[in-house]
Amino acid sequence: MALPTLVLVHGAFHRKEVWTRLLEELPDVDARTIQLPSSAPVSVDQLGSMYDDARAVQDLVLSVDGPVVVCAHSYGGAEQVFYNDLSEHDAKAAA
């Protein structure tokens, strides 16, 4: 049985590179990181919202073929509440 893909979501005021050291310790794990739109290296007027962050996480999770475990740090876990709402909505829309 294959291991699930690990999706790592950073917290507020961080970037996806916060996971670099952990990824170095997990060379045999299919681990993916995401840069949340709300903390992207862009000007303030281009930053995304919490909803944009939730959609970005959802898009990444849905792009994975197989089981996924999401590991979110601090604020990164807040999107999961919205992600769950989006997933329920999308599941109903697809039915």
N, C-alpha and C positions, 0 to 999 in steps of 0.2 A: 504494500500500500504506500503510495507516494505521500510525502509530507505536504501539508497545506502551504500555500504561498503566504509569506508574511508581509503585510503592508504596514509600514511605519509612518505614523503621522506625527509631525512635530508640534510643539506648543506655540503659544503666542510669542511674537517677537523673535522667533527662531527661523531658521531655514532648514531645508532637508539635509544639509551637511552635518547637522547635529548628530545624525545617526552614523557617521563615518566610522568611528571607532567600534561601534557595535557590529557593523557590517563586516569589518575586518576579522572579527571573532566568529563569524558565521559563514565561512566560505562555501559550505555545502548546502546552505539554505537558500531557496529562491525568495529573496527579500527585496522588496521594492519600496522606494521612498517617494514622497510627493512634496512638491512645493505648493503650499497653500496660497491661493490668490490674495488673501488678506495680508500676507507678509512677504510678498514677492519683491524682488529688487527693482521696483518701479517707483515713479513719483506717487505722492500721496493720493492725488486725484484719480489714479489708475488702480488703486488697491481694490480688491474684491471684498465682499461681505461674508458673513458667516454662512449665508446660503450658498454663495459661490464656492466656499470651502467645502461644504457638504456635498455639493454637486461634483466637485473635483475628486473627492474621495470615492463617491459612488461610481463615477466613471472609471476610476482606476480598478476598483473592486470588480466591476462588471466586465472589465477587459481581460480578467484572469480566467483561464479555462481550468476549472477545478475548485477545490475548497480554499478558503482564504481565512486567515486570522489577522485581524486588525489590532495593532498595538499603538495606542495613542497616548501621548504625553500631555498632561495638563489641559490647556485649551483645545488641543487636538481631539480630546474626547468629547468636547461639546458638540462638534459637528456630527458625532455619531447619533445623537438624539435626532437631529434634523435628517441625517442620512436614513435612519430607520423610517421616518415619516415619508421621505422621498421614495424609499424602496417599496413601502406599502402602496403608495400612490401609483408608482410605475407598474407594480404587479397587477393592480386593478386595471390600469390602462391597457396592459398587454393582454388581459383576459378577454 
